Amino acid sequence: MTSTLGTGLLKSLTVPLDGKEFPGGLPAFLVRDDVLCWTRREAGLAGFGEIARFAATGPERFLEADIWWRHLVLEASVTDAVELPGTGPVAFGSFAFSKTSAHESRLIVPEIVVGVRDNRAWLTQLTFDDGPLTEAGALAALQRWLGSDSIDGSIAAGAAAERTTAAADPAGDGIEAGGASREGGAVVRPLPLAAGATLHTGSLSEEAWMDAVAAGVEEIRTGALEKLVLARDVVATIPSGVRASQVLRELAARYRECWTYGVDGLVGATPEMLIQVEGRTAQARVLAGTLDRRDAHGEDGLPMDYATRVLAGSEKQRHEHEIAIQSLTSQLAPFSEAMNAHDEPFILELPNVWHLASDVKAELAEVEGHVPTCLALINALHPTAAVCGTPTQVAGALIRKLEHLDRGPYAGPVGWLDAAGNGEWGIALRGAVIESPDTVRLYAGCGIVDGSQPEAELAETWAKFRPMLESLGIRH
């Protein structure tokens, strides 16, 4: 466990950004490659700079981070004129999937945070310095990070809006003037292809990974486990360089129903919420069951009808989904005094795939005199059956045997938390790690159950790679 801190007590000032217009919403602030971010549609948080950092590995990483954060904010001097989730002291975090991973889990406290929620925007400055915090000083610090003219309204036309347009769609077929397409409510222009970009085999070749899937199915048929999640990686090399800010803006524009995240070189857009906490209310979104939207080409009827028939009508897909729901609700139950989940999963429509999805909501109970923190809940919930399998220990051991891969932060929790105990933590899916200025490692995984076919699972990984490949300008 390591941490870096300034001297003195943590201080924060949160002020409203009244009178300033940001039509692009929070994604308009994704203009630096070192930005920390968590955004969905127009809302979210963006952080700049770094005044403190926690890092740890091993099975106690969540609890060690929780203790570090609570100690940091316990005596903090907080001035908050907005008082919404995400105001006051905030840390962004990314945690390794596995307790055996060499990858460091981390919490990062930025110097400046911009937040947008319910059509309200705010600015928080954090420091360990003794000097006074003022609104003018906070605005000056934001200008220093983003550029001198960044918050006078001109950022409203920021790069996040470059991919969107109000062009008419007279044919109603989703194809816009200039070749743009309508995706999930946004109008998105085709991406330029990255010159000279190449894809390389990751830890396993496609053939070796399909062999691993077949081996996993055989283990399931012995009765040793019900479900196994196997991941694979590919490496993209982009000679012109990787711009994290551009990747994040593309994901935010194209995958508006997902949560776009960026933490220390980890970037992606996840459709799965591990846990969201506001006060005593906790919510989660569970996904299991996937259908590539390209499979619907040439099918009669509406695409959503096809998705409902193939996903909701599949005993295999529903069984996989039920395992994931039971995993989450059983782990969350000891912390809850009331809980409800969808009786029937719904179809989540994304630009690349459809998923079977269920939302779970719980009212948190006091445990030993206090409501559990986000990180305490994550410690109990992770890894869920959606990203590991069930039983967890059996699936985890089989993952280590078959994947030949350290997942690092892939499929681990990623998100943010504030001093009041609020936070949003997704599962780091549909993502990648920027390993060097021109190299990116992409990850994707599939739930394996009895009846899984290796070729179909391989095709599913390519459907799940597609968001990152698109945002990098790579066509596959």
C-alpha positions as CSV (number, residue, x, y, z in Angstrom):
1,M,0.0,0.0,0.0
2,T,1.3,3.4,-0.9
3,S,-0.1,6.9,-0.8
4,T,1.0,10.4,-1.8
5,L,-0.3,13.4,0.1
6,G,0.3,17.0,0.5
7,T,1.0,18.4,3.9
8,G,-1.8,19.8,6.1
9,L,-5.5,19.2,6.0
10,L,-7.5,18.6,2.9
11,K,-9.7,21.7,2.0
12,S,-12.3,21.9,-0.7
13,L,-14.5,24.7,-2.2
14,T,-17.5,23.9,-4.4
15,V,-19.2,26.7,-6.3
16,P,-22.0,26.7,-8.8
17,L,-21.2,27.5,-12.4
18,D,-24.3,29.7,-12.8
19,G,-24.8,31.7,-15.9
20,K,-22.4,29.6,-18.0
21,E,-23.8,27.4,-20.7
22,F,-22.4,24.0,-21.6
23,P,-24.7,22.6,-24.3
24,G,-22.3,19.7,-24.7
25,G,-22.7,18.9,-21.0
26,L,-19.9,17.2,-19.1
27,P,-18.4,15.6,-22.2
28,A,-17.5,19.1,-23.5
29,F,-14.8,19.1,-20.8
30,L,-13.0,16.0,-22.1
31,V,-10.3,18.0,-23.8
32,R,-7.1,16.7,-22.0
33,D,-5.5,13.3,-22.3
34,D,-4.9,13.2,-18.6
35,V,-8.5,13.9,-17.6
36,L,-10.2,11.8,-15.0
37,C,-13.8,11.3,-16.0
38,W,-17.1,9.5,-15.4
39,T,-19.9,10.6,-17.7
40,R,-23.2,9.4,-19.1
41,R,-25.3,11.5,-21.5
42,E,-24.7,15.1,-20.5
43,A,-24.0,14.4,-16.8
44,G,-21.0,13.3,-14.8
45,L,-17.7,14.4,-13.3
46,A,-14.3,15.4,-14.8
47,G,-11.2,15.9,-12.8
48,F,-7.9,17.6,-13.6
49,G,-4.6,17.5,-11.8
50,E,-3.6,15.4,-8.8
51,I,-3.1,16.3,-5.2
52,A,-3.2,12.8,-3.6
53,R,-3.0,9.2,-4.6
54,F,-3.6,5.8,-2.9
55,A,-2.3,2.6,-4.5
56,A,-2.6,-1.0,-3.3
57,T,-2.6,-4.6,-4.5
58,G,-4.0,-7.8,-2.9
59,P,-7.3,-9.0,-1.4
60,E,-7.6,-6.1,1.0
61,R,-7.3,-3.4,-1.6
62,F,-10.9,-2.1,-1.3
63,L,-10.9,-2.0,2.5
64,E,-7.4,-0.3,2.5
65,A,-8.7,2.3,0.1
66,D,-11.8,2.8,2.1
67,I,-9.8,3.5,5.3
68,W,-7.4,5.8,3.5
69,W,-10.3,7.9,2.0
70,R,-12.3,8.1,5.2
71,H,-9.2,9.2,7.1
72,L,-8.4,11.8,4.4
73,V,-11.9,13.4,4.5
74,L,-12.6,13.0,8.2
75,E,-11.2,16.4,9.2
76,A,-11.3,18.0,5.8
77,S,-12.4,21.6,5.6
78,V,-15.4,21.6,3.2
79,T,-17.2,24.6,1.8
80,D,-20.0,23.4,-0.5
81,A,-22.6,25.8,-1.9
82,V,-24.2,23.1,-4.2
83,E,-24.5,20.0,-2.0
84,L,-25.3,17.3,-4.6
85,P,-23.7,13.9,-5.0
86,G,-20.3,14.5,-6.4
87,T,-19.7,17.9,-4.7
88,G,-17.1,18.5,-2.1
89,P,-14.0,16.2,-1.9
90,V,-14.1,13.6,-4.7
91,A,-11.7,10.8,-5.7
92,F,-11.7,8.8,-8.9
93,G,-10.7,5.2,-8.7
94,S,-9.8,2.0,-10.6
95,F,-9.3,-1.4,-9.0
96,A,-7.7,-4.5,-10.3
97,F,-10.1,-7.4,-11.2
98,S,-8.1,-10.0,-9.3
99,K,-6.7,-10.1,-5.7
100,T,-3.7,-11.8,-7.2
101,S,-3.0,-9.2,-9.9
102,A,0.2,-7.2,-9.9
103,H,-1.7,-4.2,-11.2
104,E,-2.0,-1.4,-8.7
105,S,-5.5,-0.4,-7.7
106,R,-5.8,3.3,-7.1
107,L,-7.7,6.3,-5.9
108,I,-6.8,9.7,-7.3
109,V,-7.8,13.0,-5.8
110,P,-7.8,15.8,-8.4
111,E,-7.1,19.5,-7.9
112,I,-10.1,20.5,-9.9
113,V,-13.5,18.8,-10.5
114,V,-16.2,19.9,-12.9
115,G,-19.6,18.3,-12.3
116,V,-22.9,18.4,-14.3
117,R,-26.1,16.9,-12.9
118,D,-29.8,17.7,-13.4
119,N,-28.9,20.7,-15.6
120,R,-26.8,22.1,-12.9
121,A,-23.0,22.6,-13.2
122,W,-20.4,23.2,-10.5
123,L,-16.7,23.5,-9.9
124,T,-14.7,22.1,-6.9
125,Q,-11.2,23.0,-6.0
126,L,-9.2,20.8,-3.6
127,T,-5.9,21.6,-1.9
128,F,-3.6,20.9,1.1
129,D,-2.3,24.5,1.0
130,D,-2.9,26.9,3.8
131,G,-4.1,29.8,1.6
132,P,-7.8,30.7,1.3
133,L,-10.0,29.1,-1.4
134,T,-12.0,31.5,-3.5
135,E,-14.4,31.3,-6.4
136,A,-12.1,33.4,-8.5
137,G,-9.2,31.2,-7.6
138,A,-11.1,28.0,-8.5
139,L,-12.1,29.5,-11.9
140,A,-8.5,30.6,-12.6
141,A,-7.3,27.0,-11.8
142,L,-9.8,25.6,-14.2
143,Q,-8.7,28.0,-16.9
144,R,-5.1,27.0,-16.2
145,W,-6.0,23.3,-16.9
146,L,-8.3,23.9,-19.9
147,G,-7.1,27.0,-21.5
148,S,-7.7,30.7,-20.9
149,D,-11.0,31.0,-22.7
150,S,-12.4,27.6,-21.7
151,I,-15.2,28.5,-19.4
152,D,-16.7,31.7,-20.9
153,G,-19.2,29.6,-22.9
154,S,-17.0,28.8,-25.8
155,I,-16.3,25.3,-24.5
156,A,-20.0,24.7,-25.2
157,A,-18.9,24.0,-28.7
158,G,-16.2,21.7,-27.5
159,A,-14.9,18.6,-29.1
160,A,-17.6,16.4,-27.6
161,A,-20.1,18.1,-29.9
162,E,-17.9,17.6,-33.0
163,R,-19.5,14.3,-33.7
164,T,-23.1,15.4,-33.3
165,T,-25.3,17.5,-35.5
166,A,-28.9,18.4,-35.8
167,A,-29.0,17.5,-39.5
168,A,-32.4,16.2,-40.6
169,D,-33.0,12.5,-41.4
170,P,-35.6,12.8,-44.1
171,A,-35.5,9.1,-45.0
172,G,-36.0,8.1,-41.4
173,D,-33.4,5.3,-41.8
174,G,-30.8,6.6,-39.4
175,I,-28.5,7.8,-42.1
176,E,-27.7,11.5,-42.0
177,A,-26.3,14.0,-44.5
178,G,-22.6,13.4,-45.0
179,G,-22.8,9.7,-44.0
180,A,-23.5,10.3,-40.3
181,S,-25.7,7.8,-38.5
182,R,-28.2,8.1,-35.6
183,E,-27.0,6.0,-32.6
184,G,-28.9,5.9,-29.4
185,G,-30.4,9.3,-29.8
186,A,-27.1,11.0,-30.9
187,V,-26.2,11.8,-34.5
188,V,-22.7,10.5,-35.1
189,R,-20.4,11.1,-38.0
190,P,-18.3,8.3,-39.4
191,L,-14.8,8.2,-37.8
192,P,-11.7,8.7,-39.8
193,L,-9.5,5.6,-40.0
194,A,-6.2,5.7,-38.1
195,A,-3.4,5.6,-40.6
196,G,-1.2,2.6,-40.4
197,A,-3.1,1.1,-37.3
198,T,-2.5,-2.6,-36.7
199,L,-4.0,-5.2,-34.4
200,H,-1.9,-7.9,-32.8
201,T,-2.7,-11.1,-31.0
202,G,-2.8,-10.7,-27.2
203,S,-2.1,-13.3,-24.6
204,L,-3.8,-16.1,-26.5
205,S,-4.4,-16.7,-30.2
206,E,-8.0,-17.0,-31.3
207,E,-7.6,-20.7,-31.7
208,A,-6.1,-21.1,-28.2
209,W,-8.8,-18.9,-26.7
210,M,-11.5,-21.1,-28.3
211,D,-9.8,-24.1,-26.9
212,A,-10.0,-22.4,-23.4
213,V,-13.8,-21.9,-23.9
214,A,-14.2,-25.6,-24.8
215,A,-12.2,-26.6,-21.7
216,G,-14.4,-24.3,-19.6
217,V,-17.6,-25.9,-21.0
218,E,-16.2,-29.3,-20.1
219,E,-15.6,-28.2,-16.5
220,I,-19.2,-26.9,-16.3
221,R,-20.5,-30.2,-17.5
222,T,-18.7,-32.0,-14.7
223,G,-20.8,-30.0,-12.3
224,A,-17.8,-28.1,-10.8
225,L,-19.4,-24.7,-11.6
226,E,-22.4,-23.2,-13.3
227,K,-20.8,-20.3,-15.2
228,L,-17.4,-19.1,-16.1
229,V,-16.4,-15.7,-17.7
230,L,-13.4,-15.9,-20.0
231,A,-11.6,-12.8,-21.3
232,R,-9.1,-12.2,-24.1
233,D,-7.0,-9.2,-25.2
234,V,-5.8,-7.7,-28.4
235,V,-3.1,-5.0,-28.8
236,A,-3.6,-2.1,-31.2
237,T,-0.6,-0.1,-32.5
238,I,-1.4,3.4,-33.8
239,P,1.6,5.1,-35.3
240,S,0.0,8.5,-35.3
241,G,-0.5,8.3,-31.5
242,V,-3.4,7.6,-29.1
243,R,-5.3,10.6,-27.9
244,A,-7.2,9.6,-24.7
245,S,-9.4,12.7,-24.8
246,Q,-10.5,11.9,-28.4
247,V,-11.3,8.3,-27.5
248,L,-13.4,9.4,-24.5
249,R,-15.3,12.0,-26.5
250,E,-16.1,9.4,-29.2
251,L,-17.3,6.9,-26.6
252,A,-19.4,9.5,-24.8
253,A,-21.1,10.6,-28.0
254,R,-21.7,7.1,-29.4
255,Y,-22.5,5.2,-26.3
256,R,-24.8,7.6,-24.4
257,E,-26.5,4.8,-22.4
258,C,-23.1,3.7,-21.1
259,W,-20.9,5.2,-18.5
260,T,-17.7,6.6,-20.1
261,Y,-14.7,6.4,-17.8
262,G,-11.1,7.5,-17.8
263,V,-8.7,6.9,-15.0
264,D,-5.0,6.9,-15.4
265,G,-4.8,5.4,-18.9
266,L,-7.8,3.1,-18.4
267,V,-10.6,4.2,-20.8
268,G,-13.9,2.8,-21.9
269,A,-17.7,2.9,-21.9
270,T,-19.3,0.4,-19.6
271,P,-23.0,-0.6,-19.8
272,E,-22.8,-2.3,-16.3
273,M,-23.2,-0.5,-13.0
274,L,-21.7,-2.5,-10.1
275,I,-23.1,-0.1,-7.4
276,Q,-24.4,3.4,-7.3
277,V,-24.9,4.9,-3.8
278,E,-26.9,8.1,-3.0
279,G,-27.5,8.5,0.7
280,R,-29.0,5.2,1.8
281,T,-30.2,4.1,-1.6
282,A,-28.0,1.7,-3.7
283,Q,-28.7,0.7,-7.3
284,A,-27.0,-1.7,-9.7
285,R,-27.5,-2.6,-13.4
286,V,-26.7,-6.3,-14.2
287,L,-26.0,-7.5,-17.7
288,A,-25.7,-11.1,-18.9
289,G,-26.8,-12.3,-22.3
290,T,-25.5,-10.6,-25.5
291,L,-26.5,-10.4,-29.1
292,D,-24.4,-8.7,-31.8
293,R,-26.6,-6.2,-33.7
294,R,-25.0,-7.2,-36.9
295,D,-26.7,-10.6,-36.5
296,A,-30.1,-8.9,-37.1
297,H,-29.2,-7.8,-40.7
298,G,-31.5,-9.5,-43.2
299,E,-34.0,-10.4,-40.5
300,D,-37.7,-9.6,-41.0
301,G,-39.5,-7.3,-38.6
302,L,-38.1,-4.7,-36.2
303,P,-34.6,-5.2,-34.8
304,M,-35.8,-5.0,-31.2
305,D,-38.4,-7.7,-31.9
306,Y,-35.5,-9.9,-33.1
307,A,-33.5,-9.1,-30.0
308,T,-36.4,-9.9,-27.7
309,R,-37.0,-13.2,-29.5
310,V,-33.4,-14.3,-29.6
311,L,-32.3,-13.1,-26.1
312,A,-35.4,-13.2,-24.0
313,G,-36.5,-16.4,-25.7
314,S,-33.2,-18.2,-25.2
315,E,-33.1,-20.6,-22.2
316,K,-29.2,-20.4,-22.3
317,Q,-29.2,-16.6,-22.2
318,R,-31.9,-16.3,-19.5
319,H,-30.0,-18.9,-17.4
320,E,-26.8,-16.9,-17.7
321,H,-28.7,-13.8,-16.7
322,E,-30.4,-15.4,-13.7
323,I,-27.0,-16.5,-12.4
324,A,-25.8,-12.9,-12.5
325,I,-28.8,-11.5,-10.8
326,Q,-28.7,-14.1,-8.0
327,S,-25.0,-13.4,-7.5
328,L,-25.5,-9.7,-7.0
329,T,-28.7,-9.8,-4.8
330,S,-27.3,-12.5,-2.5
331,Q,-24.1,-10.5,-1.9
332,L,-26.0,-7.2,-1.4
333,A,-28.7,-8.7,0.9
334,P,-26.7,-8.5,4.2
335,F,-26.3,-4.7,3.7
336,S,-30.0,-4.1,2.7
337,E,-33.2,-3.7,4.6
338,A,-35.3,-3.7,1.4
339,M,-34.5,-4.7,-2.2
340,N,-36.3,-5.0,-5.5
341,A,-35.3,-6.2,-8.9
342,H,-37.0,-6.5,-12.3
343,D,-39.2,-9.6,-12.4
344,E,-38.3,-9.8,-16.1
345,P,-35.0,-8.6,-17.7
346,F,-35.3,-5.9,-20.3
347,I,-33.4,-5.5,-23.6
348,L,-30.7,-2.8,-23.4
349,E,-30.0,-1.5,-26.8
350,L,-26.5,-0.3,-27.6
351,P,-25.0,0.7,-30.9
352,N,-23.0,-2.6,-31.1
353,V,-25.0,-5.1,-29.2
354,W,-28.2,-5.9,-27.3
355,H,-28.0,-7.2,-23.7
356,L,-30.4,-8.8,-21.3
357,A,-30.4,-6.3,-18.4
358,S,-31.9,-6.0,-14.9
359,D,-31.9,-3.1,-12.5
360,V,-31.6,-3.7,-8.8
361,K,-32.5,-1.2,-6.1
362,A,-31.8,-1.5,-2.4
363,E,-32.3,0.6,0.8
364,L,-29.1,0.2,2.8
365,A,-29.3,-0.9,6.4
366,E,-27.0,0.3,9.2
367,V,-24.2,-2.2,9.9
368,E,-22.5,-1.7,13.2
369,G,-24.0,1.7,13.6
370,H,-23.3,3.2,10.1
371,V,-24.4,2.8,6.5
372,P,-21.8,0.9,4.5
373,T,-19.6,2.9,2.2
374,C,-19.3,2.4,-1.5
375,L,-16.0,0.6,-1.1
376,A,-17.3,-1.6,1.6
377,L,-20.1,-2.7,-0.7
378,I,-17.7,-3.2,-3.6
379,N,-15.6,-5.4,-1.3
380,A,-18.6,-7.6,-0.8
381,L,-19.9,-7.6,-4.3
382,H,-16.8,-8.0,-6.5
383,P,-16.3,-10.1,-8.5
384,T,-19.9,-10.8,-9.5
385,A,-21.0,-13.8,-11.6
386,A,-21.3,-11.4,-14.6
387,V,-17.5,-11.0,-14.8
388,C,-16.2,-14.0,-13.0
389,G,-18.7,-16.9,-12.8
390,T,-20.2,-19.0,-10.1
391,P,-19.2,-20.4,-7.6
392,T,-16.7,-17.5,-7.4
393,Q,-13.7,-19.3,-6.0
394,V,-14.0,-22.2,-8.5
395,A,-14.5,-19.8,-11.4
396,G,-11.6,-17.5,-10.3
397,A,-9.2,-20.4,-10.1
398,L,-10.3,-21.7,-13.6
399,I,-9.9,-18.2,-15.0
400,R,-6.3,-18.1,-13.8
401,K,-5.7,-21.5,-15.4
402,L,-7.3,-20.9,-18.8
403,E,-6.9,-17.2,-19.6
404,H,-3.1,-16.9,-19.4
405,L,-3.8,-13.2,-18.8
406,D,-3.5,-10.7,-16.0
407,R,-6.7,-8.7,-16.5
408,G,-5.3,-5.7,-14.7
409,P,-8.1,-3.2,-14.3
410,Y,-10.3,-4.9,-16.9
411,A,-13.6,-6.1,-15.3
412,G,-12.6,-4.4,-12.1
413,P,-14.6,-1.5,-10.4
414,V,-14.1,1.9,-11.8
415,G,-15.8,5.2,-10.8
416,W,-15.8,7.8,-8.1
417,L,-16.8,8.5,-4.5
418,D,-17.3,11.6,-2.4
419,A,-16.9,12.5,1.3
420,A,-20.6,12.0,2.0
421,G,-20.5,8.3,1.0
422,N,-22.1,8.8,-2.4
423,G,-20.5,7.2,-5.4
424,E,-20.9,5.5,-8.8
425,W,-18.8,2.4,-9.6
426,G,-19.2,0.6,-12.9
427,I,-17.4,-2.6,-14.0
428,A,-14.6,-1.7,-16.4
429,L,-15.9,-3.3,-19.5
430,R,-15.7,-2.2,-23.2
431,G,-12.4,-0.7,-22.3
432,A,-8.7,-0.6,-22.9
433,V,-5.5,0.4,-21.2
434,I,-3.3,2.9,-23.0
435,E,0.2,1.3,-22.5
436,S,2.3,3.7,-24.4
437,P,1.8,6.8,-26.7
438,D,1.0,4.5,-29.6
439,T,-0.1,1.2,-28.0
440,V,-3.5,0.2,-26.5
441,R,-4.4,-3.1,-25.0
442,L,-8.2,-3.9,-25.5
443,Y,-10.1,-6.5,-23.4
444,A,-13.4,-8.3,-23.9
445,G,-15.0,-11.3,-22.3
446,C,-17.9,-13.7,-22.5
447,G,-20.0,-15.7,-20.0
448,I,-19.6,-19.4,-20.6
449,V,-22.4,-21.8,-19.6
450,D,-23.3,-25.3,-20.7
451,G,-24.2,-25.0,-24.4
452,S,-21.7,-22.2,-25.1
453,Q,-20.1,-22.6,-28.6
454,P,-16.4,-21.4,-28.9
455,E,-16.9,-19.9,-32.3
456,A,-19.9,-17.9,-31.2
457,E,-18.1,-16.7,-28.1
458,L,-15.2,-15.5,-30.1
459,A,-17.5,-13.6,-32.4
460,E,-19.1,-12.0,-29.3
461,T,-15.7,-10.8,-28.1
462,W,-15.3,-8.9,-31.5
463,A,-18.7,-7.3,-31.0
464,K,-17.6,-6.2,-27.6
465,F,-14.2,-4.9,-28.9
466,R,-16.1,-2.7,-31.4
467,P,-16.7,0.4,-29.2
468,M,-13.0,0.8,-28.5
469,L,-11.9,-0.1,-32.1
470,E,-14.3,2.5,-33.5
471,S,-13.1,5.2,-31.1
472,L,-9.5,4.4,-32.1
473,G,-10.3,4.6,-35.8
474,I,-9.7,0.9,-36.4
475,R,-12.1,-1.1,-38.6
476,H,-12.3,-4.9,-38.1
